[in-house]
Amino acid sequence: MAAKTAAKDISVDEKLQQLWALQEIDTKIDKIRILKGELPIEVKEMEDEIAGLHTRLANSEGEQNELLEEIKNRKNAKSLAKELITRYEKQQNNVKNNREFDALSKEIELQKLEIQLCEKKIKDAEAKIDAKAAGVEETQQLIKDREKHLKNKKKELEKIIEETDNEEKELQKLSDKQAKKVEERLLKAYTRIRGAYKNGLAVVAVLRDSCGGCYAKIPPQRQMEIRSRKRLITCEHCGRIMVDWEDQPKD
């Protein structure tokens, strides 16, 4: 009971200082939590990039295999065409009339064209394989580099998270200790306002004649009231508690 009475007896200036000190501590905690939230996202993005590179590599290797299969098929078709030419040429020696001879000649010409087509397709496929081989090699090197970078980044992030965990725990202890100094009614209001904004700023300074939270202009008369520190004044636009100190916690 005595503690509550003492809290009511302290001046508005002291109450504002208590809230301000609490805000400064909580803002530091907010920064750490934001950092810890961003770091895993950064690692996840790198992992997704590597997964994408592996997919690209698999697709390129699959295309190379398809081209090799095409070369194989074209070579078989070329061999078959040569065999047919040999067969048709032998048959020409045993034909009974010009019509049969001409028909076999056309077949021979068709097989020669087939050989030319196969040779062109084989050449084209080999050129594509060479081009894709360079791309595969580049992708493989890129994966190697990214995986090395990811490994180092994970170690770095684990260290940072470990360090920030310790710092956050210490700051949370300070926040809890400071919160106990604040009048219960004000603490509830402070907590409610903090929860209403992503940046967690419940207590803000007047900056360039404006609210340090929403940047709405503050009339001169109201600024004088804030500087007098005779009562707690909130922003008419965003509801944050305003103080007249120049330095405020950065969101």
C-alpha positions in Angstrom: 0.0 0.0 0.0 2.8 2.3 0.9 4.5 1.7 -2.5 1.2 2.7 -4.3 0.9 5.8 -2.3 4.6 6.7 -3.1 3.9 6.2 -6.8 1.0 8.6 -6.6 3.1 11.2 -4.8 5.9 11.4 -7.4 5.8 14.3 -9.8 4.6 14.1 -13.4 8.2 14.9 -14.5 9.4 11.8 -12.6 6.6 9.7 -14.1 7.6 10.8 -17.6 11.2 10.0 -16.9 10.2 6.5 -15.7 8.2 5.9 -18.9 10.9 7.3 -21.0 13.5 5.1 -19.4 11.2 2.1 -20.0 10.7 3.0 -23.6 14.4 3.3 -24.2 15.0 -0.2 -22.9 12.0 -1.7 -24.7 13.1 -0.1 -28.0 16.5 -1.9 -27.7 14.6 -5.1 -27.1 12.4 -4.5 -30.2 15.5 -3.9 -32.4 17.0 -7.2 -31.3 13.7 -9.0 -32.0 13.5 -7.4 -35.4 17.1 -8.4 -36.2 16.5 -12.0 -35.0 13.4 -12.1 -37.2 15.3 -10.9 -40.3 18.3 -13.1 -40.0 16.5 -16.5 -40.5 14.7 -14.9 -43.5 18.0 -14.0 -45.0 19.3 -17.6 -44.6 16.0 -19.0 -46.0 16.4 -16.8 -49.1 19.9 -18.1 -49.6 18.7 -21.7 -49.2 15.9 -21.0 -51.7 18.4 -19.5 -54.2 20.6 -22.6 -53.9 17.6 -24.9 -54.3 16.8 -23.0 -57.5 20.3 -23.4 -58.8 20.1 -27.1 -58.2 16.9 -27.2 -60.2 18.5 -25.3 -63.0 21.5 -27.6 -62.9 19.2 -30.7 -63.0 17.3 -29.3 -65.9 20.4 -28.5 -67.9 21.8 -32.0 -67.2 18.5 -33.5 -68.3 18.6 -31.5 -71.5 22.2 -32.7 -72.1 21.1 -36.3 -71.7 18.2 -35.7 -74.2 20.7 -34.3 -76.7 23.0 -37.2 -76.2 20.1 -39.6 -76.8 19.2 -37.7 -80.0 22.8 -38.0 -81.2 22.7 -41.7 -80.5 19.4 -42.1 -82.4 20.7 -40.0 -85.4 23.8 -42.1 -85.6 21.7 -45.2 -85.7 19.5 -43.7 -88.4 22.6 -42.7 -90.3 24.0 -46.3 -90.1 20.6 -47.7 -91.2 20.5 -45.3 -94.2 24.0 -46.5 -95.3 22.9 -50.1 -95.0 19.8 -49.3 -97.1 21.9 -47.6 -99.8 24.2 -50.6 -100.0 21.2 -52.9 -100.3 19.5 -50.8 -102.9 22.7 -50.5 -105.0 23.0 -54.3 -105.0 19.3 -54.6 -106.0 19.9 -52.2 -109.0 22.2 -54.9 -110.4 19.3 -57.3 -110.7 16.5 -55.1 -111.9 14.4 -56.1 -114.9 13.5 -52.7 -116.2 14.2 -49.0 -116.0 11.2 -48.3 -113.8 12.6 -50.6 -111.1 16.0 -49.0 -111.5 14.6 -45.5 -111.2 12.6 -46.4 -108.1 15.7 -47.8 -106.4 17.7 -44.7 -107.4 15.0 -42.5 -105.7 15.3 -44.6 -102.6 19.1 -44.2 -102.6 18.7 -40.4 -103.0 16.3 -40.3 -100.1 18.7 -42.2 -97.8 21.5 -39.9 -98.8 19.4 -36.9 -97.8 18.6 -38.8 -94.5 22.3 -39.1 -93.9 22.9 -35.4 -94.6 20.0 -34.5 -92.2 21.3 -36.8 -89.5 24.8 -35.3 -89.8 23.3 -31.8 -89.5 21.2 -32.7 -86.5 24.2 -34.4 -84.8 26.3 -31.3 -85.4 23.6 -29.1 -84.0 23.1 -31.3 -80.9 26.9 -31.4 -80.3 27.0 -27.6 -80.4 24.1 -27.3 -78.0 25.8 -29.8 -75.6 29.0 -27.7 -75.7 27.0 -24.5 -74.9 25.1 -26.2 -72.1 28.3 -27.7 -70.7 29.6 -24.2 -70.1 26.4 -23.3 -68.4 26.4 -26.4 -66.3 30.0 -25.7 -65.2 29.1 -22.1 -64.3 26.0 -23.2 -62.3 28.1 -25.8 -60.5 30.6 -23.2 -59.5 27.9 -20.8 -58.5 26.3 -23.5 -56.2 29.7 -24.2 -54.7 30.2 -20.5 -54.0 26.7 -20.0 -52.6 26.9 -23.1 -50.4 30.2 -21.9 -48.9 28.7 -18.4 -48.3 25.6 -20.0 -46.7 27.7 -22.1 -44.4 29.7 -19.1 -43.2 26.5 -17.1 -43.0 24.8 -19.7 -40.8 27.8 -19.7 -38.4 27.8 -15.9 -38.3 24.0 -15.8 -37.7 24.2 -18.5 -35.0 26.8 -16.4 -33.2 24.8 -13.2 -33.6 21.6 -15.0 -32.3 23.5 -16.4 -29.4 24.8 -13.0 -28.5 21.5 -11.2 -29.0 19.8 -13.9 -26.9 22.0 -13.0 -23.9 21.6 -9.3 -24.5 17.8 -9.6 -24.9 17.6 -11.5 -21.6 19.6 -8.8 -19.8 17.5 -6.0 -21.3 14.3 -7.9 -20.4 15.4 -8.0 -16.8 16.0 -4.2 -16.9 12.7 -3.7 -18.5 10.9 -5.7 -15.9 12.7 -3.9 -13.2 11.9 -0.5 -14.7 8.3 -1.4 -15.3 7.9 -2.0 -11.5 8.7 1.6 -10.9 5.9 2.9 -13.2 2.5 3.5 -11.8 0.2 0.6 -12.7 -2.4 2.8 -14.5 0.4 4.4 -16.6 2.0 1.0 -17.3 -1.2 -0.4 -18.6 -1.6 2.6 -20.9 2.0 2.3 -22.0 1.6 -1.4 -22.8 -1.7 -0.7 -24.7 -0.1 2.0 -26.8 3.0 0.0 -27.6 0.9 -2.9 -28.8 -1.0 -0.6 -31.2 2.0 0.2 -33.2 4.5 -2.0 -35.1 7.5 0.1 -34.0 6.5 -0.2 -30.3 6.8 3.5 -29.6 4.4 4.6 -26.8 6.5 7.5 -25.5 7.8 10.0 -28.1 9.6 13.3 -28.1 8.4 16.5 -29.8 10.5 16.7 -33.0 10.5 19.9 -35.1 7.1 21.0 -33.6 5.7 17.5 -34.5 4.8 14.3 -32.7 7.8 12.0 -32.9 5.4 9.1 -33.5 3.0 10.1 -36.3 4.7 13.4 -37.2 1.5 15.4 -36.9 2.0 19.1 -36.2 1.6 20.2 -32.5 0.2 23.7 -31.8 2.6 26.0 -29.9 0.2 26.2 -26.8 0.2 22.4 -26.5 4.0 22.3 -26.8 4.2 24.7 -23.9 2.0 22.4 -21.9 4.3 19.4 -22.8 7.3 21.4 -21.7 5.7 22.3 -18.4 5.5 18.6 -17.4 2.5 19.3 -15.2 0.4 16.6 -16.7 0.8 13.7 -19.1 -0.2 14.8 -22.6 -0.9 12.4 -25.5 -0.9 13.1 -29.2 -4.4 14.0 -30.5 -3.7 12.0 -33.6 -1.9 8.8 -32.6 -2.5 8.7 -28.8 1.2 8.4 -27.9 2.5 10.0 -24.7 4.6 13.0 -25.6 7.7 14.4 -23.8 9.9 17.4 -24.5 13.3 15.7 -24.5 15.2 16.0 -27.8 16.6 12.4 -28.0 14.0 9.7 -28.4 14.3 6.0 -28.9 14.7 5.2 -32.6 12.1 2.8 -34.1 
